[in-house]
């Protein structure tokens, strides 16, 4: 499930892009936004595919060592524990993953050196050596070593990340979220999982997430100028044109959520947009957004525009 904080951030980015480009095609803008969120599924597939390619590189290294002019005993009788890892085997047989790799035409030949260097670094780690030297391993050991490879080497490899971000620039802002979700998915695997185990689709399988994103974006666009008038009354001594553009977008998003999302508690909305100001705008934005939203909340309550569905609050907390 996608967190609403992640979705709010995506809406803010799309709103900023829309206003900078001065696009007037609301339908096209919403499609671009939802396509951007949906594309994180493809990022997932690339990560799984890279993990399996690393396993294949490890196997090729073993086979190449056997053909040396003077192979060692270790070359001729290699430790194959990593390439026989049960979790990697399950991923390699996953039906959905194989189909997605084929659909996306993923081929690592040109980037194989990046993955090879990553594997060699991992082989020098204590995690890998301890795994390979144990008298015996179980399924949890298999999961743990794969998770450590992904978390400590793949997620922190700059050439690898640069390659992925070159494929789609929006993945740079999604990478941390997808990485954490990827690790959770690996940890959730069980030895009984079959090749039919589905990959997590963060967006298309979550109707609430799609509805939230589309509704939030469309209502901001619809009420954009109306909220300008409300804000002007609270910043009489300020030149509207001199207010930080991102701050204004964040405040308007907050107003839409306060007014049109009855199942989301006021405190959740206020906290979320203060956090967005800290992440995306200036150092002073947190205080400005907090103060102005507080004042506008008072105004909207006095006008009867804040109606919260008390029965739905507890249910919707999970989406906050």
C-alpha angles and dihedrals in degrees: 000000000000116000115238090233089063091047093049090052091052091050091050091051091048092047091051091049091048094052094044091051091041090225115177097186103102095179093052092047092052091049091050090050096049092043089054092054093043091053091071085079087065090050088054091053092051090052094050090045092051090050091054091045089056089053090051091049089053090053092049090051089055092050093046091051090058091059096055116127089243107020118191126231088258090052092053095043104032129182103251097180096114097047089048092050108146096220092051089049090053092050092048090055096044108127098208093047093051090050093048093049089052093047092050091043091227113189122170098190095109093046097039092111090060091054093043092054089047091053093048091052090050091050089059092054126103090235093060095041093049091049093049095045099049116114088235139350135209133207093275090056089052091052093046097052092048091048091051092049090053098041101041102033114018096042092047100043108110099196089051092049092045090055093051094046089050088060092054124000094207089065090074092070091041098047100090093047093047091046093055091046090049091055091049090051092051091049091050092059117111129197089247095059112119133212087267093068105128123234113239111265103197098194119020093053093050109073092179091057094050092046092048093051097045094044094047094049096044094047092049090053092045095049098033098114094037091060090050088066093050092049093048090060090057097045100044093147093049130084104236091214091058095054113104107270094220091049090056092050091049092049092049091050089052091051092051091050093047092051105035106029103070094170095059114083118240092237091055092052093047093049094046096054092046087054091049089052090053092049103042110021139046131308091258094047096088093064094040095050092044094050097044095045089051091055094044090049089058090050094048092048091051088053092049092243096128112080117162123193101228092190092056099045097085092048094049095046088092090065095051 
